[in-house]
Amino acid sequence: MDILVLIGRILFVLLFLGSAVGHLTKTKVMAGYATSKGLPAATAATAGSGLLLLVAALSVLLGVWADLGALLLAVFLVPTALLMHRFWQESDPMARQQEMIHFEKDMALAGACLMLLAFFSHTGHDLGLTLTGPLFHIR
């Protein structure tokens, strides 16, 4: 089971690592998009969220307080869905559909992150192939 969970962790964080790289290397472009969505302090928010994504994804990947990393990913995903993908405000049907897809994807991933939080926390040191045990102890 340890190998299967490790493979799952690797596959899961690829999306977040790629997004972190984008946030940190294309900050101006991504901040422009955030500004168009009405986000204040978009450059700082883009850089900060890039760092959050990087730390959280590496936490899950390496198994260093992976439960905290999963929680941090959820903390990123829920506000992102609510602030950046407000499909209910779109009047164009195509744009509305695209934003709804992104909103639902972010919310589904947030749910998966919460399940990972519970899984890592409950499994604790028995999981194996991690550098540390969990920070939280949910029973």
Residue, then its C-alpha position, 0 to 999 in steps of 0.5 A: m500500500d505504501i507504494l500505491v499511496l506514494i504514486g497517488r501523492i506524486l500524481f496528485v501534486l503534479l497539478f499544484l507544482g505546475s501551478a506554483v511554477g506558473h504563479l512564481t515565474k509568470t507573476k505579472v501575467m497571472a496578476g493581470y488575470a487576477t486583477s481582471k477578476g477584481l482581486p486586490a493586491a493581485t501581484a502580491a496575492t499571485a506570488g503568495s499563492g505560488l509560494l503556498l502552492l509550492v510549500a503545500a505540494l512539496s509537503v504532500l509529495l515528500g510526506v513532511w506533515a502531509d496532512l498540513g500540506a493537504l489542508l493548505l491546498a484546500v485553503f488555496l482552492v476554496p477561495t480561488a474557486l469563490l473569487m476567481h471562478r464566479f460562474w454565476q456572474e457570467s452572462d456569456p454562456m460559453a464563459r459561464q460554462q468554462e468558469m463553472i468547470h473551473f469552479e467545480k474542479d477547484m471544489a472537488l480538489a478541495g474535497a479531495c484535499l480534506m479527505l487526504l488531511a483525514f487520511f494522513s492524520h488518521t493513518g499517522h506513522d503507519l503510512g510509510l514512505t513519508l519523511t515525518g508523521p502527521l501534524f494533526h491526529i484525527r481519530 
